[in-house]
Amino acid sequence: MKKSLLAVAVLGAFIGGNAFAAEENTGYIGVKGGWSHVMGHQSRWVDTADRKTSNDFDAGLYAGYNFTNFLGIEAGYDYLGKFANKGYNDSKKLGDYYVHGAEAAIVPSYPITKDSDVFVKLGALFATVKDDAYGKNAFHTSPLVGAGTRIGLGDDFTLRLEYLYAHKFMDSASKFGYAPNLQNVNLGLEWKFGGAAPAPAPVVAPKAPETVVINETISLDAATLFDFGSSSLSANGKNRIATETQKIRENDLKDVSIRVEGHTDRIGSEAANMKLSKKRAETVVEEFIANGVDQSAISAEGYGESRPVTGTECDNIKNRKKLIECLAPDRRVEVKFSGVKQVIETK
């Protein structure tokens, strides 16, 4: 018996699962089936009786409760098998007898991994033996010991392999003429219920919105907005301002400030260019306001020819038409807007 117990314990140490085995404050119910064997010294049979059949299948139902991960209790009811004797006892020819009964035990256990454990059972078998030769039942309580392993199959199910040994499940050889021991090996499937409720997910406080300052400059080609030398917006110019107004709105800014700056090329007098750049900037501002921009948030300024972007690349061009083409980047309106945007980080 000691070798059998050791074999089961070693098996439990090397088989892994993917869920719990025993869990604190949980109940379980299960079904099991396996193989039974009756055994005993020859002195357990009267002189005129002998064993004939010693093996059969068994099945049972059981339920238990785990007080901790290391200790539980269990009770069940088993059909332990049909066996047979030959010979005579008390002038009766012996034949088949049937063994069934209830069991109750404490179940200490030890986790092998987080998913499996090994356990022992210490308790009693309340056996009922029905012998066909006598046509009646006999009852006896015998010590019951066992060992096994449990392996998780999921959140709610556990597989069990178990060995049990009951000592002298008949009280003496004088009752029916025999008093064997019983041992069996079972495979069981358990369903677990109860246990502690899952820990609530941690509450993560929402992050305060992050304040971002936006500063952008939109450079608009004057040729797109105005005819050459003119400060009146063309149809294309009005469409362009409407488009830029929508872009600014899509930024969803607070404390918006818009500054419109007009710039010309160096062709013509400095005073005329300054006047033209200022007038163009004011015309663009008026169009922004017409498109819904707050008048108090927008301003206009003209810089004439004082802030060219072409540098010296057009200095050696004498042809007026080609010079006008070369200086086109200097003729522009710059829309500089700024504001505060609140960004909520979601990660």
ZADO-1210 file (C-alpha; in nm, 4 decimals, padded with zeros to 6 digits):
<atoms>
<atom x="00.0000" y="00.0000" z="00.0000" code="MET" pos="1"/>
<atom x="00.2857" y="00.2380" z="00.0781" code="LYS" pos="2"/>
<atom x="00.4248" y="00.1918" z="-00.2727" code="LYS" pos="3"/>
<atom x="00.0845" y="00.2730" z="-00.4243" code="SER" pos="4"/>
<atom x="00.0499" y="00.5910" z="-00.2209" code="LEU" pos="5"/>
<atom x="00.3986" y="00.7012" z="-00.3217" code="LEU" pos="6"/>
<atom x="00.3258" y="00.6399" z="-00.6896" code="ALA" pos="7"/>
<atom x="00.0139" y="00.8589" z="-00.6797" code="VAL" pos="8"/>
<atom x="00.1965" y="01.1373" z="-00.4997" code="ALA" pos="9"/>
<atom x="00.4778" y="01.1359" z="-00.7558" code="VAL" pos="10"/>
<atom x="00.2229" y="01.1413" z="-01.0383" code="LEU" pos="11"/>
<atom x="00.0631" y="01.4519" z="-00.8885" code="GLY" pos="12"/>
<atom x="00.3971" y="01.6254" z="-00.8708" code="ALA" pos="13"/>
<atom x="00.4634" y="01.5910" z="-01.2431" code="PHE" pos="14"/>
<atom x="00.1219" y="01.6475" z="-01.4028" code="ILE" pos="15"/>
<atom x="00.0232" y="02.0128" z="-01.4540" code="GLY" pos="16"/>
<atom x="-00.3103" y="02.1785" z="-01.5242" code="GLY" pos="17"/>
<atom x="-00.4447" y="02.5137" z="-01.6355" code="ASN" pos="18"/>
<atom x="-00.6758" y="02.6117" z="-01.3479" code="ALA" pos="19"/>
<atom x="-00.7076" y="02.5802" z="-00.9706" code="PHE" pos="20"/>
<atom x="-00.7067" y="02.2435" z="-00.7831" code="ALA" pos="21"/>
<atom x="-00.8313" y="02.3181" z="-00.4298" code="ALA" pos="22"/>
<atom x="-00.9390" y="02.6726" z="-00.3483" code="GLU" pos="23"/>
<atom x="-01.0274" y="02.8256" z="-00.0123" code="GLU" pos="24"/>
<atom x="-01.3983" y="02.8435" z="00.0784" code="ASN" pos="25"/>
<atom x="-01.5193" y="02.6453" z="-00.2210" code="THR" pos="26"/>
<atom x="-01.7506" y="02.3488" z="-00.2479" code="GLY" pos="27"/>
<atom x="-01.7459" y="02.0833" z="-00.5155" code="TYR" pos="28"/>
<atom x="-01.9427" y="01.7845" z="-00.6402" code="ILE" pos="29"/>
<atom x="-01.8081" y="01.5064" z="-00.8561" code="GLY" pos="30"/>
<atom x="-01.8553" y="01.1747" z="-01.0263" code="VAL" pos="31"/>
<atom x="-01.5947" y="00.9001" z="-01.0404" code="LYS" pos="32"/>
<atom x="-01.5389" y="00.5542" z="-01.1754" code="GLY" pos="33"/>
<atom x="-01.2621" y="00.2966" z="-01.1811" code="GLY" pos="34"/>
<atom x="-01.1461" y="-00.0445" z="-01.0761" code="TRP" pos="35"/>
<atom x="-01.1870" y="-00.2334" z="-00.7443" code="SER" pos="36"/>
<atom x="-00.9944" y="-00.5243" z="-00.6009" code="HIS" pos="37"/>
<atom x="-01.0614" y="-00.7327" z="-00.2874" code="VAL" pos="38"/>
<atom x="-00.7636" y="-00.8785" z="-00.1071" code="MET" pos="39"/>
<atom x="-00.6726" y="-01.0307" z="00.2248" code="GLY" pos="40"/>
<atom x="-00.4822" y="-01.2996" z="00.4031" code="HIS" pos="41"/>
<atom x="-00.6095" y="-01.6541" z="00.3606" code="GLN" pos="42"/>
<atom x="-00.6919" y="-01.6523" z="00.7315" code="SER" pos="43"/>
<atom x="-00.9683" y="-01.4018" z="00.6490" code="ARG" pos="44"/>
<atom x="-01.1697" y="-01.6852" z="00.4882" code="TRP" pos="45"/>
<atom x="-01.3076" y="-01.9883" z="00.6771" code="VAL" pos="46"/>
<atom x="-01.1449" y="-02.3195" z="00.5972" code="ASP" pos="47"/>
<atom x="-01.4231" y="-02.4245" z="00.3600" code="THR" pos="48"/>
<atom x="-01.4332" y="-02.0977" z="00.1629" code="ALA" pos="49"/>
<atom x="-01.1963" y="-01.9401" z="-00.0855" code="ASP" pos="50"/>
<atom x="-01.1857" y="-01.6446" z="-00.3220" code="ARG" pos="51"/>
<atom x="-01.2958" y="-01.6929" z="-00.6801" code="LYS" pos="52"/>
<atom x="-01.3288" y="-01.3460" z="-00.8365" code="THR" pos="53"/>
<atom x="-01.1458" y="-01.0454" z="-00.6887" code="SER" pos="54"/>
<atom x="-01.1778" y="-00.7614" z="-00.9438" code="ASN" pos="55"/>
<atom x="-01.4659" y="-00.5449" z="-01.0713" code="ASP" pos="56"/>
<atom x="-01.5569" y="-00.1936" z="-01.1829" code="PHE" pos="57"/>
<atom x="-01.6804" y="00.0688" z="-00.9371" code="ASP" pos="58"/>
<atom x="-01.8522" y="00.4086" z="-00.9586" code="ALA" pos="59"/>
<atom x="-01.9594" y="00.6803" z="-00.7193" code="GLY" pos="60"/>
<atom x="-02.0752" y="01.0327" z="-00.6457" code="LEU" pos="61"/>
<atom x="-01.9082" y="01.2639" z="-00.3962" code="TYR" pos="62"/>
<atom x="-01.9150" y="01.6173" z="-00.2599" code="ALA" pos="63"/>
<atom x="-01.6739" y="01.8181" z="-00.0531" code="GLY" pos="64"/>
<atom x="-01.5778" y="02.1539" z="00.0884" code="TYR" pos="65"/>
<atom x="-01.2346" y="02.3204" z="00.1020" code="ASN" pos="66"/>
<atom x="-01.1875" y="02.5240" z="00.4180" code="PHE" pos="67"/>
<atom x="-00.8439" y="02.6342" z="00.2947" code="THR" pos="68"/>
<atom x="-00.6135" y="02.5513" z="00.0056" code="ASN" pos="69"/>
<atom x="-00.4701" y="02.2796" z="00.2315" code="PHE" pos="70"/>
<atom x="-00.7658" y="02.1197" z="00.4103" code="LEU" pos="71"/>
<atom x="-01.1144" y="02.0021" z="00.3197" code="GLY" pos="72"/>
<atom x="-01.3796" y="01.7443" z="00.4024" code="ILE" pos="73"/>
<atom x="-01.5540" y="01.5027" z="00.1706" code="GLU" pos="74"/>
<atom x="-01.8407" y="01.2531" z="00.1669" code="ALA" pos="75"/>
<atom x="-01.9697" y="01.0235" z="-00.1033" code="GLY" pos="76"/>
<atom x="-02.1529" y="00.7069" z="-00.1941" code="TYR" pos="77"/>
<atom x="-01.9951" y="00.4300" z="-00.4008" code="ASP" pos="78"/>
<atom x="-02.0865" y="00.1081" z="-00.5712" code="TYR" pos="79"/>
<atom x="-01.7634" y="-00.0809" z="-00.5084" code="LEU" pos="80"/>
<atom x="-01.8182" y="-00.3935" z="-00.7133" code="GLY" pos="81"/>
<atom x="-01.9440" y="-00.7490" z="-00.7449" code="LYS" pos="82"/>
<atom x="-01.7184" y="-01.0258" z="-00.6233" code="PHE" pos="83"/>
<atom x="-01.7461" y="-01.4015" z="-00.5738" code="ALA" pos="84"/>
<atom x="-01.6334" y="-01.6811" z="-00.3451" code="ASN" pos="85"/>
<atom x="-01.6372" y="-02.0564" z="-00.3781" code="LYS" pos="86"/>
<atom x="-01.6753" y="-02.3236" z="-00.1157" code="GLY" pos="87"/>
<atom x="-01.9089" y="-02.3436" z="00.1817" code="TYR" pos="88"/>
<atom x="-01.9704" y="-02.1577" z="00.5046" code="ASN" pos="89"/>
<atom x="-02.2175" y="-02.2614" z="00.7680" code="ASP" pos="90"/>
<atom x="-02.3537" y="-02.5300" z="00.5300" code="SER" pos="91"/>
<atom x="-02.4240" y="-02.2641" z="00.2642" code="LYS" pos="92"/>
<atom x="-02.2630" y="-02.2716" z="-00.0782" code="LYS" pos="93"/>
<atom x="-02.0959" y="-01.9361" z="-00.1307" code="LEU" pos="94"/>
<atom x="-02.1340" y="-01.7286" z="-00.4489" code="GLY" pos="95"/>
<atom x="-02.1596" y="-01.3635" z="-00.5479" code="ASP" pos="96"/>
<atom x="-02.1556" y="-01.0747" z="-00.3034" code="TYR" pos="97"/>
<atom x="-02.1941" y="-00.6998" z="-00.3683" code="TYR" pos="98"/>
<atom x="-02.0255" y="-00.4139" z="-00.1886" code="VAL" pos="99"/>
<atom x="-02.1496" y="-00.0541" z="-00.1703" code="HIS" pos="100"/>
<atom x="-02.1511" y="00.2155" z="00.0929" code="GLY" pos="101"/>
<atom x="-02.0879" y="00.5686" z="00.2079" code="ALA" pos="102"/>
<atom x="-01.7537" y="00.7238" z="00.2813" code="GLU" pos="103"/>
<atom x="-01.6535" y="01.0285" z="00.4859" code="ALA" pos="104"/>
<atom x="-01.3058" y="01.1728" z="00.5250" code="ALA" pos="105"/>
<atom x="-01.0942" y="01.4741" z="00.5898" code="ILE" pos="106"/>
<atom x="-00.8794" y="01.5722" z="00.2907" code="VAL" pos="107"/>
<atom x="-00.5458" y="01.7414" z="00.3631" code="PRO" pos="108"/>
<atom x="-00.3760" y="01.8599" z="00.0448" code="SER" pos="109"/>
<atom x="-00.0606" y="02.0259" z="-00.0731" code="TYR" pos="110"/>
<atom x="-00.0259" y="02.2442" z="-00.3860" code="PRO" pos="111"/>
<atom x="00.2307" y="02.1246" z="-00.6370" code="ILE" pos="112"/>
<atom x="00.1777" y="02.4122" z="-00.8762" code="THR" pos="113"/>
<atom x="-00.0815" y="02.6886" z="-00.8796" code="LYS" pos="114"/>
<atom x="-00.2897" y="02.4535" z="-01.0953" code="ASP" pos="115"/>
<atom x="-00.2559" y="02.1151" z="-00.9248" code="SER" pos="116"/>
<atom x="-00.2098" y="01.9447" z="-00.5885" code="ASP" pos="117"/>
<atom x="-00.1695" y="01.6109" z="-00.4165" code="VAL" pos="118"/>
<atom x="-00.3972" y="01.5040" z="-00.1315" code="PHE" pos="119"/>
<atom x="-00.4611" y="01.2271" z="00.1185" code="VAL" pos="120"/>
<atom x="-00.7925" y="01.1027" z="00.2578" code="LYS" pos="121"/>
<atom x="-00.8366" y="00.9873" z="00.6163" code="LEU" pos="122"/>
<atom x="-01.1774" y="00.8596" z="00.7185" code="GLY" pos="123"/>
<atom x="-01.4155" y="00.5656" z="00.7234" code="ALA" pos="124"/>
<atom x="-01.6080" y="00.3437" z="00.4829" code="LEU" pos="125"/>
<atom x="-01.9610" y="00.2554" z="00.5963" code="PHE" pos="126"/>
<atom x="-01.9870" y="-00.0629" z="00.3917" code="ALA" pos="127"/>
<atom x="-02.2954" y="-00.2639" z="00.3037" code="THR" pos="128"/>
<atom x="-02.2334" y="-00.6191" z="00.1828" code="VAL" pos="129"/>
<atom x="-02.5134" y="-00.8224" z="00.0242" code="LYS" pos="130"/>
<atom x="-02.4374" y="-01.1917" z="-00.0094" code="ASP" pos="131"/>
<atom x="-02.6586" y="-01.4003" z="-00.2424" code="ASP" pos="132"/>
<atom x="-02.5924" y="-01.7172" z="-00.0442" code="ALA" pos="133"/>
<atom x="-02.7469" y="-01.5654" z="00.2674" code="TYR" pos="134"/>
<atom x="-02.9976" y="-01.3337" z="00.0979" code="GLY" pos="135"/>
<atom x="-02.9313" y="-01.0514" z="00.3388" code="LYS" pos="136"/>
<atom x="-02.7064" y="-00.7549" z="00.4043" code="ASN" pos="137"/>
<atom x="-02.4288" y="-00.7010" z="00.6522" code="ALA" pos="138"/>
<atom x="-02.3015" y="-00.3624" z="00.7648" code="PHE" pos="139"/>
<atom x="-01.9607" y="-00.2644" z="00.8900" code="HIS" pos="140"/>
<atom x="-01.7519" y="00.0491" z="00.9416" code="THR" pos="141"/>
<atom x="-01.3888" y="00.0160" z="00.8406" code="SER" pos="142"/>
<atom x="-01.0917" y="00.2555" z="00.8299" code="PRO" pos="143"/>
<atom x="-01.0413" y="00.4284" z="00.4952" code="LEU" pos="144"/>
<atom x="-00.7216" y="00.5878" z="00.3682" code="VAL" pos="145"/>
<atom x="-00.6306" y="00.7193" z="00.0280" code="GLY" pos="146"/>
<atom x="-00.4223" y="00.9557" z="-00.1792" code="ALA" pos="147"/>
<atom x="-00.4420" y="01.1248" z="-00.5136" code="GLY" pos="148"/>
<atom x="-00.3862" y="01.4295" z="-00.7285" code="THR" pos="149"/>
<atom x="-00.6154" y="01.6999" z="-00.8671" code="ARG" pos="150"/>
<atom x="-00.5547" y="01.8863" z="-01.1907" code="ILE" pos="151"/>
<atom x="-00.7430" y="02.1939" z="-01.3104" code="GLY" pos="152"/>
<atom x="-00.9284" y="02.1733" z="-01.6427" code="LEU" pos="153"/>
<atom x="-01.0738" y="02.5240" z="-01.6435" code="GLY" pos="154"/>
<atom x="-01.2146" y="02.7833" z="-01.4089" code="ASP" pos="155"/>
<atom x="-01.4814" y="02.5459" z="-01.2728" code="ASP" pos="156"/>
<atom x="-01.3708" y="02.1873" z="-01.3397" code="PHE" pos="157"/>
<atom x="-01.1038" y="01.9630" z="-01.1912" code="THR" pos="158"/>
<atom x="-00.9801" y="01.6165" z="-01.2874" code="LEU" pos="159"/>
<atom x="-00.8988" y="01.3756" z="-01.0020" code="ARG" pos="160"/>
<atom x="-00.6954" y="01.0558" z="-00.9858" code="LEU" pos="161"/>
<atom x="-00.7420" y="00.8691" z="-00.6561" code="GLU" pos="162"/>
<atom x="-00.6364" y="00.5523" z="-00.4750" code="TYR" pos="163"/>
<atom x="-00.8408" y="00.4221" z="-00.1770" code="LEU" pos="164"/>
<atom x="-00.7852" y="00.1418" z="00.0734" code="TYR" pos="165"/>
<atom x="-01.0462" y="00.0087" z="00.3210" code="ALA" pos="166"/>
<atom x="-00.9315" y="-00.2375" z="00.5849" code="HIS" pos="167"/>
<atom x="-01.1562" y="-00.5424" z="00.6530" code="LYS" pos="168"/>
<atom x="-01.4874" y="-00.4104" z="00.5167" code="PHE" pos="169"/>
<atom x="-01.6519" y="-00.7141" z="00.6865" code="MET" pos="170"/>
<atom x="-01.6301" y="-00.7302" z="01.0629" code="ASP" pos="171"/>
<atom x="-01.4982" y="-01.0870" z="01.0848" code="SER" pos="172"/>
<atom x="-01.4845" y="-01.4151" z="00.9001" code="ALA" pos="173"/>
<atom x="-01.7772" y="-01.5452" z="01.1043" code="SER" pos="174"/>
<atom x="-02.0480" y="-01.3270" z="00.9389" code="LYS" pos="175"/>
<atom x="-02.0429" y="-01.4629" z="00.5832" code="PHE" pos="176"/>
<atom x="-01.7195" y="-01.6545" z="00.6079" code="GLY" pos="177"/>
<atom x="-01.4862" y="-01.3872" z="00.4719" code="TYR" pos="178"/>
<atom x="-01.3398" y="-01.0482" z="00.5738" code="ALA" pos="179"/>
<atom x="-01.1243" y="-00.9047" z="00.2911" code="PRO" pos="180"/>
<atom x="-00.9643" y="-00.5682" z="00.2416" code="ASN" pos="181"/>
<atom x="-01.0703" y="-00.3440" z="-00.0465" code="LEU" pos="182"/>
<atom x="-00.8666" y="-00.1158" z="-00.2663" code="GLN" pos="183"/>
<atom x="-00.9593" y="00.0786" z="-00.5771" code="ASN" pos="184"/>
<atom x="-00.8296" y="00.3342" z="-00.8249" code="VAL" pos="185"/>
<atom x="-01.0680" y="00.5999" z="-00.9585" code="ASN" pos="186"/>
<atom x="-01.0737" y="00.8787" z="-01.2114" code="LEU" pos="187"/>
<atom x="-01.3128" y="01.1601" z="-01.1175" code="GLY" pos="188"/>
<atom x="-01.4428" y="01.4895" z="-01.2576" code="LEU" pos="189"/>
<atom x="-01.5378" y="01.7701" z="-01.0170" code="GLU" pos="190"/>
<atom x="-01.7368" y="02.0919" z="-01.0537" code="TRP" pos="191"/>
<atom x="-01.6390" y="02.3695" z="-00.8167" code="LYS" pos="192"/>
<atom x="-01.8656" y="02.6419" z="-00.6868" code="PHE" pos="193"/>
<atom x="-01.8498" y="02.9249" z="-00.4338" code="GLY" pos="194"/>
<atom x="-01.5244" y="03.0867" z="-00.3363" code="GLY" pos="195"/>
<atom x="-01.4251" y="03.4474" z="-00.3020" code="ALA" pos="196"/>
<atom x="-01.5671" y="03.6930" z="-00.5511" code="ALA" pos="197"/>
<atom x="-01.3144" y="03.8126" z="-00.8102" code="PRO" pos="198"/>
<atom x="-01.1242" y="04.1185" z="-00.7030" code="ALA" pos="199"/>
<atom x="-01.2753" y="04.4303" z="-00.8580" code="PRO" pos="200"/>
<atom x="-01.0758" y="04.5908" z="-01.1319" code="ALA" pos="201"/>
<atom x="-00.8660" y="04.8789" z="-01.0020" code="PRO" pos="202"/>
<atom x="-01.0299" y="05.2147" z="-01.0432" code="VAL" pos="203"/>
<atom x="-00.8104" y="05.4398" z="-01.2484" code="VAL" pos="204"/>
<atom x="-00.8785" y="05.8045" z="-01.1955" code="ALA" pos="205"/>
<atom x="-00.9159" y="05.9878" z="-01.5234" code="PRO" pos="206"/>
<atom x="-00.6191" y="06.1978" z="-01.6088" code="LYS" pos="207"/>
<atom x="-00.6607" y="06.5708" z="-01.6010" code="ALA" pos="208"/>
<atom x="-00.6650" y="06.7205" z="-01.9495" code="PRO" pos="209"/>
<atom x="-00.3260" y="06.8298" z="-02.0689" code="GLU" pos="210"/>
<atom x="-00.3082" y="07.1915" z="-02.1837" code="THR" pos="211"/>
<atom x="-00.1337" y="07.2393" z="-02.5172" code="VAL" pos="212"/>
<atom x="-00.0557" y="07.5802" z="-02.6659" code="VAL" pos="213"/>
<atom x="-00.1026" y="07.5856" z="-03.0418" code="ILE" pos="214"/>
<atom x="00.0898" y="07.8304" z="-03.2611" code="ASN" pos="215"/>
<atom x="00.0549" y="07.7974" z="-03.6384" code="GLU" pos="216"/>
<atom x="00.1168" y="08.0104" z="-03.9438" code="THR" pos="217"/>
<atom x="-00.0752" y="07.9733" z="-04.2703" code="ILE" pos="218"/>
<atom x="00.0901" y="08.1388" z="-04.5691" code="SER" pos="219"/>
<atom x="-00.1517" y="08.2357" z="-04.8466" code="LEU" pos="220"/>
<atom x="-00.0302" y="08.3219" z="-05.1943" code="ASP" pos="221"/>
<atom x="-00.1529" y="08.6708" z="-05.2780" code="ALA" pos="222"/>
<atom x="-00.2234" y="08.5611" z="-05.6361" code="ALA" pos="223"/>
<atom x="-00.4790" y="08.3145" z="-05.4972" code="THR" pos="224"/>
<atom x="-00.6565" y="08.5892" z="-05.3046" code="LEU" pos="225"/>
<atom x="-00.6176" y="08.9060" z="-05.5171" code="PHE" pos="226"/>
<atom x="-00.5563" y="09.0247" z="-05.8653" code="ASP" pos="227"/>
<atom x="-00.2133" y="09.1787" z="-05.9166" code="PHE" pos="228"/>
<atom x="-00.1934" y="09.5149" z="-05.7426" code="GLY" pos="229"/>
<atom x="-00.5493" y="09.4826" z="-05.6035" code="SER" pos="230"/>
<atom x="-00.6758" y="09.4610" z="-05.2437" code="SER" pos="231"/>
<atom x="-01.0202" y="09.3210" z="-05.3312" code="SER" pos="232"/>
<atom x="-01.0710" y="08.9480" z="-05.2706" code="LEU" pos="233"/>
<atom x="-01.1433" y="08.7380" z="-05.5758" code="SER" pos="234"/>
<atom x="-01.4049" y="08.4592" z="-05.5703" code="ALA" pos="235"/>
<atom x="-01.1216" y="08.2082" z="-05.5281" code="ASN" pos="236"/>
<atom x="-00.9863" y="08.4238" z="-05.2467" code="GLY" pos="237"/>
<atom x="-01.3152" y="08.4159" z="-05.0589" code="LYS" pos="238"/>
<atom x="-01.3340" y="08.0381" z="-05.0957" code="ASN" pos="239"/>
<atom x="-00.9806" y="08.0055" z="-04.9622" code="ARG" pos="240"/>
<atom x="-01.0560" y="08.2184" z="-04.6547" code="ILE" pos="241"/>
<atom x="-01.3686" y="08.0093" z="-04.5866" code="ALA" pos="242"/>
<atom x="-01.1542" y="07.6952" z="-04.6015" code="THR" pos="243"/>
<atom x="-00.8930" y="07.8351" z="-04.3631" code="GLU" pos="244"/>
<atom x="-01.1647" y="07.9526" z="-04.1223" code="THR" pos="245"/>
<atom x="-01.2950" y="07.5957" z="-04.1005" code="GLN" pos="246"/>
<atom x="-00.9448" y="07.4606" z="-04.0365" code="LYS" pos="247"/>
<atom x="-00.8970" y="07.7001" z="-03.7466" code="ILE" pos="248"/>
<atom x="-01.2346" y="07.6009" z="-03.6000" code="ARG" pos="249"/>
<atom x="-01.1431" y="07.2303" z="-03.6210" code="GLU" pos="250"/>
<atom x="-00.8546" y="07.2893" z="-03.3833" code="ASN" pos="251"/>
<atom x="-01.1165" y="07.3545" z="-03.1109" code="ASP" pos="252"/>
<atom x="-00.9026" y="07.6168" z="-02.9407" code="LEU" pos="253"/>
<atom x="-00.9727" y="07.8375" z="-02.6439" code="LYS" pos="254"/>
<atom x="-00.8373" y="08.1928" z="-02.6084" code="ASP" pos="255"/>
<atom x="-00.7886" y="08.2142" z="-02.9854" code="VAL" pos="256"/>
<atom x="-00.5821" y="08.4999" z="-03.1221" code="SER" pos="257"/>
<atom x="-00.5443" y="08.5556" z="-03.4988" code="ILE" pos="258"/>
<atom x="-00.3032" y="08.8012" z="-03.6584" code="ARG" pos="259"/>
<atom x="-00.3226" y="08.8610" z="-04.0345" code="VAL" pos="260"/>
<atom x="-00.0042" y="09.0041" z="-04.1897" code="GLU" pos="261"/>
<atom x="00.0140" y="09.1449" z="-04.5455" code="GLY" pos="262"/>
<atom x="00.3366" y="09.1397" z="-04.7503" code="HIS" pos="263"/>
<atom x="00.4272" y="09.2694" z="-05.0967" code="THR" pos="264"/>
<atom x="00.7235" y="09.2425" z="-05.3303" code="ASP" pos="265"/>
<atom x="00.9673" y="09.5290" z="-05.3862" code="ARG" pos="266"/>
<atom x="00.8161" y="09.6429" z="-05.7168" code="ILE" pos="267"/>
<atom x="00.6695" y="09.9919" z="-05.6757" code="GLY" pos="268"/>
<atom x="00.7245" y="10.2508" z="-05.4062" code="SER" pos="269"/>
<atom x="00.7767" y="10.1524" z="-05.0459" code="GLU" pos="270"/>
<atom x="00.4822" y="10.3701" z="-04.9304" code="ALA" pos="271"/>
<atom x="00.2464" y="10.2220" z="-05.1873" code="ALA" pos="272"/>
<atom x="00.3520" y="09.8702" z="-05.0967" code="ASN" pos="273"/>
<atom x="00.2999" y="09.9386" z="-04.7275" code="MET" pos="274"/>
<atom x="-00.0495" y="10.0731" z="-04.7950" code="LYS" pos="275"/>
<atom x="-00.1353" y="09.7777" z="-05.0223" code="LEU" pos="276"/>
<atom x="-00.0134" y="09.5181" z="-04.7723" code="SER" pos="277"/>
<atom x="-00.2131" y="09.6790" z="-04.4905" code="LYS" pos="278"/>
<atom x="-00.5273" y="09.6988" z="-04.7011" code="LYS" pos="279"/>
<atom x="-00.4970" y="09.3356" z="-04.8106" code="ARG" pos="280"/>
<atom x="-00.4544" y="09.2219" z="-04.4491" code="ALA" pos="281"/>
<atom x="-00.7629" y="09.4208" z="-04.3474" code="GLU" pos="282"/>
<atom x="-00.9649" y="09.2726" z="-04.6348" code="THR" pos="283"/>
<atom x="-00.8717" y="08.9189" z="-04.5220" code="VAL" pos="284"/>
<atom x="-00.9679" y="09.0072" z="-04.1631" code="VAL" pos="285"/>
<atom x="-01.3071" y="09.1331" z="-04.2783" code="GLU" pos="286"/>
<atom x="-01.3638" y="08.8055" z="-04.4643" code="GLU" pos="287"/>
<atom x="-01.2683" y="08.5990" z="-04.1573" code="PHE" pos="288"/>
<atom x="-01.5181" y="08.8017" z="-03.9510" code="ILE" pos="289"/>
<atom x="-01.7819" y="08.7474" z="-04.2188" code="ALA" pos="290"/>
<atom x="-01.7171" y="08.3738" z="-04.1775" code="ASN" pos="291"/>
<atom x="-01.7834" y="08.3891" z="-03.8020" code="GLY" pos="292"/>
<atom x="-01.4474" y="08.4696" z="-03.6412" code="VAL" pos="293"/>
<atom x="-01.4814" y="08.6887" z="-03.3318" code="ASP" pos="294"/>
<atom x="-01.3804" y="09.0428" z="-03.4232" code="GLN" pos="295"/>
<atom x="-01.2035" y="09.0903" z="-03.0899" code="SER" pos="296"/>
<atom x="-00.9770" y="08.7907" z="-03.1565" code="ALA" pos="297"/>
<atom x="-00.8365" y="08.9022" z="-03.4931" code="ILE" pos="298"/>
<atom x="-00.6150" y="09.1889" z="-03.6078" code="SER" pos="299"/>
<atom x="-00.4434" y="09.3071" z="-03.9263" code="ALA" pos="300"/>
<atom x="-00.0968" y="09.4433" z="-03.9959" code="GLU" pos="301"/>
<atom x="00.0873" y="09.5398" z="-04.3167" code="GLY" pos="302"/>
<atom x="00.4633" y="09.5059" z="-04.3644" code="TYR" pos="303"/>
<atom x="00.4931" y="09.6097" z="-04.7275" code="GLY" pos="304"/>
<atom x="00.8170" y="09.4926" z="-04.8886" code="GLU" pos="305"/>
<atom x="01.0130" y="09.4795" z="-04.5594" code="SER" pos="306"/>
<atom x="01.0027" y="09.1022" z="-04.5067" code="ARG" pos="307"/>
<atom x="01.0816" y="08.9282" z="-04.8356" code="PRO" pos="308"/>
<atom x="01.1353" y="08.5551" z="-04.8504" code="VAL" pos="309"/>
<atom x="01.3120" y="08.5415" z="-05.1886" code="THR" pos="310"/>
<atom x="01.6315" y="08.6959" z="-05.0604" code="GLY" pos="311"/>
<atom x="01.8726" y="08.7842" z="-05.3406" code="THR" pos="312"/>
<atom x="01.7664" y="08.5202" z="-05.5920" code="GLU" pos="313"/>
<atom x="01.5810" y="08.7734" z="-05.8104" code="CYS" pos="314"/>
<atom x="01.8445" y="09.0537" z="-05.8010" code="ASP" pos="315"/>
<atom x="01.9873" y="08.9993" z="-06.1467" code="ASN" pos="316"/>
<atom x="01.6572" y="08.9671" z="-06.3339" code="ILE" pos="317"/>
<atom x="01.5954" y="09.2697" z="-06.5590" code="LYS" pos="318"/>
<atom x="01.2849" y="09.1525" z="-06.7469" code="ASN" pos="319"/>
<atom x="00.9837" y="09.2916" z="-06.5592" code="ARG" pos="320"/>
<atom x="00.7539" y="08.9948" z="-06.6331" code="LYS" pos="321"/>
<atom x="01.0125" y="08.7434" z="-06.5175" code="LYS" pos="322"/>
<atom x="01.0900" y="08.9580" z="-06.2124" code="LEU" pos="323"/>
<atom x="00.7233" y="08.9626" z="-06.1160" code="ILE" pos="324"/>
<atom x="00.7180" y="08.5825" z="-06.1443" code="GLU" pos="325"/>
<atom x="01.0372" y="08.5449" z="-05.9401" code="CYS" pos="326"/>
<atom x="00.9123" y="08.7730" z="-05.6602" code="LEU" pos="327"/>
<atom x="00.5746" y="08.5909" z="-05.6327" code="ALA" pos="328"/>
<atom x="00.6605" y="08.4265" z="-05.2945" code="PRO" pos="329"/>
<atom x="00.7063" y="08.7724" z="-05.1410" code="ASP" pos="330"/>
<atom x="00.3480" y="08.8631" z="-05.2299" code="ARG" pos="331"/>
<atom x="00.1608" y="08.6830" z="-04.9577" code="ARG" pos="332"/>
<atom x="-00.0741" y="08.7046" z="-04.6631" code="VAL" pos="333"/>
<atom x="00.0279" y="08.5176" z="-04.3473" code="GLU" pos="334"/>
<atom x="-00.2408" y="08.4119" z="-04.1014" code="VAL" pos="335"/>
<atom x="-00.0834" y="08.3482" z="-03.7619" code="LYS" pos="336"/>
<atom x="-00.3154" y="08.1984" z="-03.5043" code="PHE" pos="337"/>
<atom x="-00.2631" y="08.0711" z="-03.1524" code="SER" pos="338"/>
<atom x="-00.4759" y="07.9230" z="-02.8764" code="GLY" pos="339"/>
<atom x="-00.4995" y="07.6722" z="-02.5965" code="VAL" pos="340"/>
<atom x="-00.6109" y="07.3136" z="-02.6589" code="LYS" pos="341"/>
<atom x="-00.6991" y="07.0580" z="-02.3901" code="GLN" pos="342"/>
<atom x="-00.5928" y="06.7025" z="-02.4750" code="VAL" pos="343"/>
<atom x="-00.7172" y="06.4062" z="-02.2661" code="ILE" pos="344"/>
<atom x="-00.4736" y="06.1166" z="-02.2848" code="GLU" pos="345"/>
<atom x="-00.6579" y="05.7852" z="-02.3246" code="THR" pos="346"/>
<atom x="-00.3703" y="05.5382" z="-02.2823" code="LYS" pos="347"/>
</atoms>
